[in-house]
Every structure is written in C-alpha cells, then in structure tokens.
Amino acid sequence: MTVLENIVGKHAERSAALWAQRDSLALDDPPDLDAVSAIDGRLEINLDGLRIAGRAAWPSVLALHEEAPGKGELFVVAWTALEIESADQVAQAVEIGRAAVDGPGGLVGALAWHETRKIAPWVRAWIDAPDPFKRFLGVSACMEHGVDPKQALLPRLHDTDISVRAASLRLAAKLRRADLTTEVTNALVDGEQQVRFWAAWALCELGQDDLGVSELRKTVERGDRNAAVALRAVVKATPVKDVRSWIGTLLRLPQSAPFGVRAAGMLRDRTVLQWLIEQMDNPAVTVAAGASLLELFPEARLEGDLFTNDPGAAGTRFGEYFADKIARVPLADKVLEWGRRQGYVK
C-alpha cells in the first residue's frame, strides 16, 4: 500500500465512522443536535481529504465498503462517486445502495450532504426514471434539500412503488404543497399501511388535522413502527387539553403506555418532572420517561450519571425486563437528586 492509499484509506474510515455516528445521534429520541453539529466539522475535514484525492480515492472507498458494508461506508462510497461526478461510479454506488442490508440511508445521506447544484443532474434524471429505486432516490434528494420538483411530484404520488409514494407524501408536506391536498387525502385509502400513514402525517403538516389525526392516533395506539413519528404529529396538531386526555387513555394499555409517558414530555410542561421520575421506576416505560426528561431539560445531558446503558444497574427488575437488550435507562434516584439540586422538584 502506498502512502497516498494509506492516507486516503484513513480519511475514508474516519468519514464512515463519523457519518454513522452522526446518523445514529440524529435518530435518537430526542436527538442531541449539539452533538450532531459537533461532528459535522470533523466529518467535513475528512471528506476534504477524499475530495483532494479525487478519482484516486475510489479504489480505497470501494475496498472499505467491501470489507465492512455498513451505512457509514455506503455514505462514503456514494459521496465519493457524486463528488468525482463519474457516471460509472455513481451507477455503481446506486447498485450498492440498492443491495444494502441496512437500507439506502447512507446513499440518501450522501445526496443530502452534497450541495444541490452538485447532485441536480442525477436527481433530474432519477425522478422520472423507469427504475423505482432511482425514483425513490430522486424524491428523497428533493426531500433532503427542500427542492420542489414542480409538476414531477404529482405522478410520484401515484407511483407504482410503495417507497416512492411514501417519500412523495413527505415531500409534499415539507414543501407545503396545498395544491396537492386532494391527492394526499386520496392516499388515506391506499392499499398499503405505510402510505396511509404518511398521507395522514402529511395532511396534518398541511393543516388538515381533522383528516389526519385520527389515523395517526390509531398508529400510536397500535404501537406500529411509525408510532413515534405519529405521536409527535398528534401532539403538535391537537389542543393541549385534548392531548392530556388522550395521554390518560394511552397510559391504560401496556402497548401504548410508553407513548403516553413520551407524549407528556412533548407538551413542554416542566412541572411533570416529579411524575416522570415516578415513571422511571417502571421498566416498561422508563426509556420513554428518560426521553421526555431530555426533551424537557436538555441541560440534563451534561450530567454524566443520570443514565446507564446497563439496565441491570437500575435494579434487578430492569435487568430481567431488558435481558440482553441494549437500552439507555434513567436512574430515578440520580434524577431526583439532580432535580432537587436544580430546584425543579422538592
């Protein structure tokens, strides 16, 4: 291995690790946006190393992905292909993203990281392509950059591919395309639950709460895969009095109780801290209580002893409940001490 290959390889490895860490932090509930922002500068420095290497970086980033095909490595492959603007390399990156076990998140992340002018030629070609995966990438790139594809969006709402329809609904909502409200409403009766969900979410974003909230509430109450997103949308679109009443309903059922605890933290009412601490003593809702704590009191992140990644450290019941699952669990006694020191609880 030459000195250049070694240097490029290091930049590629660091870029992959940093982006993967950044993506995971952004997906946390709630996300630590300061931590995400702190990574950005370090990531850009390492991407600069790949940028300077140009086409010579391609063998190194490809070898990195072949050795460890994770989402960070996919990001680096896709970012490099787009950076060097090679049709062959971009096509290769698309196929790698299509086959990715963890999904195409790294590829979409690379599209998000590049400036719109850099990716515009690809996006324009993809959004109407015969290949549904490329159409998905085109719509997703527009979503990440907030770009309106104008008349090209309407046919994507009727796309034959589920992922494309779902992504198009999200894009219509982000762009506040009120002219597409009828099309979005029609998607509420789509044959695919995933599409129905994003239609309901989009309607709430478009101000049509009466049409969307009911479907979103059902998503939360069933504990479906999009329940966390639905929960925030319902809280945002519903009067506080009604949300509080709904929280009471959620708390009555085991499958929805964690969402009731989590919703309490979304109301921005710090007076619930004592109640949240009490919920932290229940293994079934403790993670939700911890997330609500961090949303209400972001400064709690600065304390190093309020959470543990070893549920057993919170007590035998917690160790038995979580078994081998990885979970960030709040320590109720530590949180209570902290709350008293801060004057938040008596």
Helices and strands as residue ranges (DSSP letters): H 3-27, H 33-53, G 54-57, H 58-67, H 71-84, H 87-99, H 105-113, H 116-126, H 132-145, G 150-152, H 153-157, H 162-174, G 178-180, H 181-186, G 187-189, H 193-205, H 209-222, H 227-237, H 240-251, H 257-266, G 270-272, H 273-279, H 286-296, G 298-302, E 307-308, G 311-314, H 316-322, E 329-330, H 332-342
